[in-house]
Amino acid sequence: MFEGFTEERRQGDGVDLRLRRGGSGPPLLLLHGNPQTHAMWHKVAPVLAQRFTVVCPDLRGYGFSGKPPVSADHAAYSKRAMAGDMLALMRGLGFERFQVVAHDRGARVAHRLALDAPGAVQRLCVMDIVPTLHHFETTDMAFAMGYYHWFFLAQPHPKPERMIQRDVEDWFDLHTSREPKDKGFFHPDARADYLAALHAPGTVEAICEDYRAAATIDLDHDRASRAAGDRVACPLLALWGAKGKVGVWYRPLEVWHDYASGTVTGGPVQSGHYLAEEAPGEVLAALDGFLDARAR
């Protein structure tokens, strides 16, 4: 995987980050979801590297990046803190402005990054999400049952951690089989990286802190942004899995129009939740029509 890419360690905003970097051209940041690592981009990153300088980090707390300890306010895992890592990382690499493609939890980080640093994010693609605030403010029985893990992982430390750590691999298989049932699309090397990271000290705690932050401090930040009239200013592409739940529960483009002042385009991909691994060709085709290979 990632032929021609370097594996590096760089500094975020006070956190050491593992990443892969490759290609040449305008900078492009790829952000992964839960419970994964940057390895989820292995099918699309090499193709994108033909036109872009591609940077694929592990988010703080995930993979083999730094893992701040559990705290009462969960601030170390706020999307603002995680977005701050990405801004520091890209600036440290010499990139003041860049495009972002992000999935799942990484897309929530990218959403916050676009709000907090609008001058840095030139274009934003979010995969299989609507904004966190919209999820919580419109929660119903279908969402609570379908995304029960949001409420399980957000329970007080160490309740969910203890339950997961009794059999981490069983939890991973149960969690990732929400949609679709077939997990065969995970490349063995990618799956091995995900599981190795979950076995590493601090990862499970960090994942739970991410979800605790989403249910607390992130909502404070999101409501403050809404009150201030802050919206995503750059062009936004929203993709979602046609076999998943996001397009059933919501009208994603309509939702994103409420959170963006720039253009909003997108549509479904013939996949479940893991778009870049299940349907990389469709994802690349959508990105080809959206990303700007001439951006500077």
Contacts in CASP RR format, 6 or more apart in sequence:
PFRMAT RR
TARGET T0000
AUTHOR 0000-0000-0000
METHOD contacts of the structure
MODEL  1
MFEGFTEERRQGDGVDLRLRRGGSGPPLLLLHGNPQTHAMWHKVAPVLAQ
RFTVVCPDLRGYGFSGKPPVSADHAAYSKRAMAGDMLALMRGLGFERFQV
VAHDRGARVAHRLALDAPGAVQRLCVMDIVPTLHHFETTDMAFAMGYYHW
FFLAQPHPKPERMIQRDVEDWFDLHTSREPKDKGFFHPDARADYLAALHA
PGTVEAICEDYRAAATIDLDHDRASRAAGDRVACPLLALWGAKGKVGVWY
RPLEVWHDYASGTVTGGPVQSGHYLAEEAPGEVLAALDGFLDARAR
1 39 0 8 1.000
1 42 0 8 1.000
1 187 0 8 1.000
1 189 0 8 1.000
1 190 0 8 1.000
2 20 0 8 1.000
2 42 0 8 1.000
2 45 0 8 1.000
2 46 0 8 1.000
2 56 0 8 1.000
3 46 0 8 1.000
4 22 0 8 1.000
4 23 0 8 1.000
4 46 0 8 1.000
4 49 0 8 1.000
5 20 0 8 1.000
5 21 0 8 1.000
5 22 0 8 1.000
5 23 0 8 1.000
5 45 0 8 1.000
5 46 0 8 1.000
5 49 0 8 1.000
5 54 0 8 1.000
5 56 0 8 1.000
6 20 0 8 1.000
6 21 0 8 1.000
6 22 0 8 1.000
7 18 0 8 1.000
7 19 0 8 1.000
7 20 0 8 1.000
8 18 0 8 1.000
8 19 0 8 1.000
8 20 0 8 1.000
8 21 0 8 1.000
9 16 0 8 1.000
9 17 0 8 1.000
9 18 0 8 1.000
9 19 0 8 1.000
10 16 0 8 1.000
10 17 0 8 1.000
10 19 0 8 1.000
10 57 0 8 1.000
10 89 0 8 1.000
10 92 0 8 1.000
10 93 0 8 1.000
11 17 0 8 1.000
11 88 0 8 1.000
11 89 0 8 1.000
11 92 0 8 1.000
12 60 0 8 1.000
12 84 0 8 1.000
12 85 0 8 1.000
12 86 0 8 1.000
12 88 0 8 1.000
12 89 0 8 1.000
13 81 0 8 1.000
13 84 0 8 1.000
13 85 0 8 1.000
13 87 0 8 1.000
13 88 0 8 1.000
14 85 0 8 1.000
14 88 0 8 1.000
15 60 0 8 1.000
15 65 0 8 1.000
15 66 0 8 1.000
15 68 0 8 1.000
15 85 0 8 1.000
16 65 0 8 1.000
16 66 0 8 1.000
17 57 0 8 1.000
17 58 0 8 1.000
17 60 0 8 1.000
17 65 0 8 1.000
17 66 0 8 1.000
17 85 0 8 1.000
17 89 0 8 1.000
18 38 0 8 1.000
18 57 0 8 1.000
18 58 0 8 1.000
18 63 0 8 1.000
18 64 0 8 1.000
18 65 0 8 1.000
19 38 0 8 1.000
19 55 0 8 1.000
19 56 0 8 1.000
19 57 0 8 1.000
19 58 0 8 1.000
19 89 0 8 1.000
20 38 0 8 1.000
20 45 0 8 1.000
20 55 0 8 1.000
20 56 0 8 1.000
21 53 0 8 1.000
21 54 0 8 1.000
21 55 0 8 1.000
21 56 0 8 1.000
21 93 0 8 1.000
22 45 0 8 1.000
22 49 0 8 1.000
22 53 0 8 1.000
22 54 0 8 1.000
22 55 0 8 1.000
23 49 0 8 1.000
23 50 0 8 1.000
23 52 0 8 1.000
23 53 0 8 1.000
23 54 0 8 1.000
24 49 0 8 1.000
24 52 0 8 1.000
24 53 0 8 1.000
25 51 0 8 1.000
25 52 0 8 1.000
25 53 0 8 1.000
25 293 0 8 1.000
26 51 0 8 1.000
26 52 0 8 1.000
26 53 0 8 1.000
26 98 0 8 1.000
26 99 0 8 1.000
26 292 0 8 1.000
26 293 0 8 1.000
26 294 0 8 1.000
26 295 0 8 1.000
26 296 0 8 1.000
27 52 0 8 1.000
27 53 0 8 1.000
27 55 0 8 1.000
27 90 0 8 1.000
27 93 0 8 1.000
27 95 0 8 1.000
27 97 0 8 1.000
27 98 0 8 1.000
27 99 0 8 1.000
28 48 0 8 1.000
28 52 0 8 1.000
28 53 0 8 1.000
28 54 0 8 1.000
28 55 0 8 1.000
28 98 0 8 1.000
28 99 0 8 1.000
28 100 0 8 1.000
28 101 0 8 1.000
28 291 0 8 1.000
29 55 0 8 1.000
29 57 0 8 1.000
29 86 0 8 1.000
29 90 0 8 1.000
29 98 0 8 1.000
29 99 0 8 1.000
29 100 0 8 1.000
29 101 0 8 1.000
29 102 0 8 1.000
29 110 0 8 1.000
30 38 0 8 1.000
30 41 0 8 1.000
30 44 0 8 1.000
30 45 0 8 1.000
30 48 0 8 1.000
30 54 0 8 1.000
30 55 0 8 1.000
30 56 0 8 1.000
30 100 0 8 1.000
30 101 0 8 1.000
30 102 0 8 1.000
31 57 0 8 1.000
31 59 0 8 1.000
31 86 0 8 1.000
31 100 0 8 1.000
31 101 0 8 1.000
31 102 0 8 1.000
31 103 0 8 1.000
31 106 0 8 1.000
31 107 0 8 1.000
31 109 0 8 1.000
31 110 0 8 1.000
32 38 0 8 1.000
32 39 0 8 1.000
32 40 0 8 1.000
32 41 0 8 1.000
32 56 0 8 1.000
32 58 0 8 1.000
32 59 0 8 1.000
32 62 0 8 1.000
32 102 0 8 1.000
32 103 0 8 1.000
32 104 0 8 1.000
32 105 0 8 1.000
32 106 0 8 1.000
33 40 0 8 1.000
33 59 0 8 1.000
33 62 0 8 1.000
33 102 0 8 1.000
33 103 0 8 1.000
33 104 0 8 1.000
33 105 0 8 1.000
33 106 0 8 1.000
33 107 0 8 1.000
34 62 0 8 1.000
34 104 0 8 1.000
34 105 0 8 1.000
34 207 0 8 1.000
34 210 0 8 1.000
35 62 0 8 1.000
35 172 0 8 1.000
35 175 0 8 1.000
35 176 0 8 1.000
35 194 0 8 1.000
35 198 0 8 1.000
35 207 0 8 1.000
36 62 0 8 1.000
36 104 0 8 1.000
36 190 0 8 1.000
36 194 0 8 1.000
37 58 0 8 1.000
37 62 0 8 1.000
37 63 0 8 1.000
37 64 0 8 1.000
37 190 0 8 1.000
37 193 0 8 1.000
37 194 0 8 1.000
37 197 0 8 1.000
38 56 0 8 1.000
38 57 0 8 1.000
38 58 0 8 1.000
38 63 0 8 1.000
39 187 0 8 1.000
39 189 0 8 1.000
39 190 0 8 1.000
39 193 0 8 1.000
39 194 0 8 1.000
40 103 0 8 1.000
40 190 0 8 1.000
40 274 0 8 1.000
40 276 0 8 1.000
40 277 0 8 1.000
41 54 0 8 1.000
41 56 0 8 1.000
41 276 0 8 1.000
42 187 0 8 1.000
42 189 0 8 1.000
42 190 0 8 1.000
43 187 0 8 1.000
43 276 0 8 1.000
43 277 0 8 1.000
43 280 0 8 1.000
44 276 0 8 1.000
44 280 0 8 1.000
44 281 0 8 1.000
44 283 0 8 1.000
44 284 0 8 1.000
44 287 0 8 1.000
45 54 0 8 1.000
45 56 0 8 1.000
47 280 0 8 1.000
47 284 0 8 1.000
48 54 0 8 1.000
48 284 0 8 1.000
48 287 0 8 1.000
48 291 0 8 1.000
51 291 0 8 1.000
51 293 0 8 1.000
52 99 0 8 1.000
52 291 0 8 1.000
52 293 0 8 1.000
53 95 0 8 1.000
55 89 0 8 1.000
55 90 0 8 1.000
55 93 0 8 1.000
55 95 0 8 1.000
55 98 0 8 1.000
57 65 0 8 1.000
57 85 0 8 1.000
57 86 0 8 1.000
57 89 0 8 1.000
58 64 0 8 1.000
58 65 0 8 1.000
58 197 0 8 1.000
59 65 0 8 1.000
59 82 0 8 1.000
59 85 0 8 1.000
59 105 0 8 1.000
59 106 0 8 1.000
59 109 0 8 1.000
60 66 0 8 1.000
60 67 0 8 1.000
60 68 0 8 1.000
60 76 0 8 1.000
60 77 0 8 1.000
60 81 0 8 1.000
60 82 0 8 1.000
60 85 0 8 1.000
60 206 0 8 1.000
61 67 0 8 1.000
61 68 0 8 1.000
61 77 0 8 1.000
61 202 0 8 1.000
61 203 0 8 1.000
61 206 0 8 1.000
61 207 0 8 1.000
61 209 0 8 1.000
61 210 0 8 1.000
62 105 0 8 1.000
62 197 0 8 1.000
62 203 0 8 1.000
62 206 0 8 1.000
62 207 0 8 1.000
63 193 0 8 1.000
63 194 0 8 1.000
63 197 0 8 1.000
63 200 0 8 1.000
63 203 0 8 1.000
64 197 0 8 1.000
64 200 0 8 1.000
67 201 0 8 1.000
67 202 0 8 1.000
67 203 0 8 1.000
67 205 0 8 1.000
67 206 0 8 1.000
68 76 0 8 1.000
68 77 0 8 1.000
68 206 0 8 1.000
68 209 0 8 1.000
69 76 0 8 1.000
69 205 0 8 1.000
70 157 0 8 1.000
70 158 0 8 1.000
70 205 0 8 1.000
70 208 0 8 1.000
70 209 0 8 1.000
71 209 0 8 1.000
73 216 0 8 1.000
73 217 0 8 1.000
74 209 0 8 1.000
74 212 0 8 1.000
74 213 0 8 1.000
74 216 0 8 1.000
74 217 0 8 1.000
75 81 0 8 1.000
75 213 0 8 1.000
75 217 0 8 1.000
76 209 0 8 1.000
77 206 0 8 1.000
77 209 0 8 1.000
77 210 0 8 1.000
77 212 0 8 1.000
77 213 0 8 1.000
78 213 0 8 1.000
78 217 0 8 1.000
78 218 0 8 1.000
78 221 0 8 1.000
79 108 0 8 1.000
79 109 0 8 1.000
79 111 0 8 1.000
79 112 0 8 1.000
79 132 0 8 1.000
79 213 0 8 1.000
79 214 0 8 1.000
79 218 0 8 1.000
79 221 0 8 1.000
80 112 0 8 1.000
80 116 0 8 1.000
80 218 0 8 1.000
80 221 0 8 1.000
82 106 0 8 1.000
82 109 0 8 1.000
82 112 0 8 1.000
82 210 0 8 1.000
83 109 0 8 1.000
83 110 0 8 1.000
83 112 0 8 1.000
83 113 0 8 1.000
83 116 0 8 1.000
83 117 0 8 1.000
84 113 0 8 1.000
84 116 0 8 1.000
84 117 0 8 1.000
86 100 0 8 1.000
86 109 0 8 1.000
86 110 0 8 1.000
86 113 0 8 1.000
87 113 0 8 1.000
87 116 0 8 1.000
87 117 0 8 1.000
87 120 0 8 1.000
90 96 0 8 1.000
90 98 0 8 1.000
90 120 0 8 1.000
96 120 0 8 1.000
97 119 0 8 1.000
97 120 0 8 1.000
97 121 0 8 1.000
97 122 0 8 1.000
97 295 0 8 1.000
97 296 0 8 1.000
98 120 0 8 1.000
98 121 0 8 1.000
98 122 0 8 1.000
99 121 0 8 1.000
99 122 0 8 1.000
99 123 0 8 1.000
99 124 0 8 1.000
99 291 0 8 1.000
99 292 0 8 1.000
99 295 0 8 1.000
100 110 0 8 1.000
100 113 0 8 1.000
100 114 0 8 1.000
100 121 0 8 1.000
100 123 0 8 1.000
100 124 0 8 1.000
100 125 0 8 1.000
101 125 0 8 1.000
101 127 0 8 1.000
101 287 0 8 1.000
101 291 0 8 1.000
102 109 0 8 1.000
102 110 0 8 1.000
102 124 0 8 1.000
102 125 0 8 1.000
102 126 0 8 1.000
102 127 0 8 1.000
103 127 0 8 1.000
103 128 0 8 1.000
103 274 0 8 1.000
103 275 0 8 1.000
103 276 0 8 1.000
104 127 0 8 1.000
104 128 0 8 1.000
104 129 0 8 1.000
104 273 0 8 1.000
105 210 0 8 1.000
107 126 0 8 1.000
107 127 0 8 1.000
107 128 0 8 1.000
107 129 0 8 1.000
108 129 0 8 1.000
108 131 0 8 1.000
108 132 0 8 1.000
108 214 0 8 1.000
108 218 0 8 1.000
110 121 0 8 1.000
110 124 0 8 1.000
110 126 0 8 1.000
111 124 0 8 1.000
111 126 0 8 1.000
111 129 0 8 1.000
111 131 0 8 1.000
111 132 0 8 1.000
111 232 0 8 1.000
111 259 0 8 1.000
112 218 0 8 1.000
112 221 0 8 1.000
113 120 0 8 1.000
113 121 0 8 1.000
114 121 0 8 1.000
114 124 0 8 1.000
114 232 0 8 1.000
114 233 0 8 1.000
114 234 0 8 1.000
114 236 0 8 1.000
115 225 0 8 1.000
115 230 0 8 1.000
115 231 0 8 1.000
115 232 0 8 1.000
118 232 0 8 1.000
118 233 0 8 1.000
118 234 0 8 1.000
119 233 0 8 1.000
121 234 0 8 1.000
122 234 0 8 1.000
122 292 0 8 1.000
122 295 0 8 1.000
123 234 0 8 1.000
123 235 0 8 1.000
123 236 0 8 1.000
123 237 0 8 1.000
123 290 0 8 1.000
123 291 0 8 1.000
123 292 0 8 1.000
123 295 0 8 1.000
124 232 0 8 1.000
124 234 0 8 1.000
124 235 0 8 1.000
124 236 0 8 1.000
124 237 0 8 1.000
125 236 0 8 1.000
125 237 0 8 1.000
125 238 0 8 1.000
125 239 0 8 1.000
125 286 0 8 1.000
125 287 0 8 1.000
125 290 0 8 1.000
125 291 0 8 1.000
126 236 0 8 1.000
126 237 0 8 1.000
126 238 0 8 1.000
126 239 0 8 1.000
126 256 0 8 1.000
127 238 0 8 1.000
127 239 0 8 1.000
127 240 0 8 1.000
127 275 0 8 1.000
127 276 0 8 1.000
127 283 0 8 1.000
128 239 0 8 1.000
128 240 0 8 1.000
128 241 0 8 1.000
128 244 0 8 1.000
128 246 0 8 1.000
128 272 0 8 1.000
128 273 0 8 1.000
128 275 0 8 1.000
129 240 0 8 1.000
129 246 0 8 1.000
130 246 0 8 1.000
130 250 0 8 1.000
130 252 0 8 1.000
130 255 0 8 1.000
130 256 0 8 1.000
131 222 0 8 1.000
131 255 0 8 1.000
131 256 0 8 1.000
131 259 0 8 1.000
132 214 0 8 1.000
132 218 0 8 1.000
132 219 0 8 1.000
132 222 0 8 1.000
133 219 0 8 1.000
133 222 0 8 1.000
133 223 0 8 1.000
133 226 0 8 1.000
134 250 0 8 1.000
134 255 0 8 1.000
134 258 0 8 1.000
134 259 0 8 1.000
135 143 0 8 1.000
135 147 0 8 1.000
135 150 0 8 1.000
136 215 0 8 1.000
136 219 0 8 1.000
142 249 0 8 1.000
143 249 0 8 1.000
144 151 0 8 1.000
146 178 0 8 1.000
146 245 0 8 1.000
147 245 0 8 1.000
149 175 0 8 1.000
149 211 0 8 1.000
150 211 0 8 1.000
150 214 0 8 1.000
150 215 0 8 1.000
151 215 0 8 1.000
152 160 0 8 1.000
153 160 0 8 1.000
153 207 0 8 1.000
153 208 0 8 1.000
153 210 0 8 1.000
153 211 0 8 1.000
153 212 0 8 1.000
154 160 0 8 1.000
154 208 0 8 1.000
154 211 0 8 1.000
154 212 0 8 1.000
154 214 0 8 1.000
154 215 0 8 1.000
155 208 0 8 1.000
157 205 0 8 1.000
157 208 0 8 1.000
157 209 0 8 1.000
157 212 0 8 1.000
158 205 0 8 1.000
160 208 0 8 1.000
161 204 0 8 1.000
161 205 0 8 1.000
161 208 0 8 1.000
163 171 0 8 1.000
164 171 0 8 1.000
164 204 0 8 1.000
165 204 0 8 1.000
168 195 0 8 1.000
168 198 0 8 1.000
168 199 0 8 1.000
168 204 0 8 1.000
169 195 0 8 1.000
169 198 0 8 1.000
172 194 0 8 1.000
172 195 0 8 1.000
172 198 0 8 1.000
173 183 0 8 1.000
176 183 0 8 1.000
176 186 0 8 1.000
176 274 0 8 1.000
177 183 0 8 1.000
178 273 0 8 1.000
179 243 0 8 1.000
179 244 0 8 1.000
179 245 0 8 1.000
179 272 0 8 1.000
179 273 0 8 1.000
180 243 0 8 1.000
180 244 0 8 1.000
180 272 0 8 1.000
180 278 0 8 1.000
185 274 0 8 1.000
185 277 0 8 1.000
185 278 0 8 1.000
186 194 0 8 1.000
186 274 0 8 1.000
186 277 0 8 1.000
187 277 0 8 1.000
190 277 0 8 1.000
197 203 0 8 1.000
198 204 0 8 1.000
231 259 0 8 1.000
231 260 0 8 1.000
231 261 0 8 1.000
231 262 0 8 1.000
232 256 0 8 1.000
232 259 0 8 1.000
232 260 0 8 1.000
232 261 0 8 1.000
232 262 0 8 1.000
233 260 0 8 1.000
233 261 0 8 1.000
233 262 0 8 1.000
234 262 0 8 1.000
235 262 0 8 1.000
235 263 0 8 1.000
235 265 0 8 1.000
235 290 0 8 1.000
236 256 0 8 1.000
236 260 0 8 1.000
236 262 0 8 1.000
236 263 0 8 1.000
236 264 0 8 1.000
236 265 0 8 1.000
237 265 0 8 1.000
237 266 0 8 1.000
237 286 0 8 1.000
237 287 0 8 1.000
237 290 0 8 1.000
238 252 0 8 1.000
238 253 0 8 1.000
238 256 0 8 1.000
238 264 0 8 1.000
238 265 0 8 1.000
238 266 0 8 1.000
238 267 0 8 1.000
239 266 0 8 1.000
239 267 0 8 1.000
239 268 0 8 1.000
239 269 0 8 1.000
239 275 0 8 1.000
239 283 0 8 1.000
239 286 0 8 1.000
240 246 0 8 1.000
240 247 0 8 1.000
240 252 0 8 1.000
240 267 0 8 1.000
240 268 0 8 1.000
240 269 0 8 1.000
240 275 0 8 1.000
241 247 0 8 1.000
241 268 0 8 1.000
241 269 0 8 1.000
241 270 0 8 1.000
241 271 0 8 1.000
241 272 0 8 1.000
241 273 0 8 1.000
241 275 0 8 1.000
242 268 0 8 1.000
242 269 0 8 1.000
242 270 0 8 1.000
242 271 0 8 1.000
242 272 0 8 1.000
243 270 0 8 1.000
243 271 0 8 1.000
243 272 0 8 1.000
244 272 0 8 1.000
244 273 0 8 1.000
246 252 0 8 1.000
247 268 0 8 1.000
252 267 0 8 1.000
253 264 0 8 1.000
253 265 0 8 1.000
253 266 0 8 1.000
253 267 0 8 1.000
256 264 0 8 1.000
257 264 0 8 1.000
265 290 0 8 1.000
266 286 0 8 1.000
267 286 0 8 1.000
269 275 0 8 1.000
269 279 0 8 1.000
269 282 0 8 1.000
269 283 0 8 1.000
269 286 0 8 1.000
270 279 0 8 1.000
270 282 0 8 1.000
271 278 0 8 1.000
271 279 0 8 1.000
271 282 0 8 1.000
272 278 0 8 1.000
275 282 0 8 1.000
275 283 0 8 1.000
276 283 0 8 1.000
END
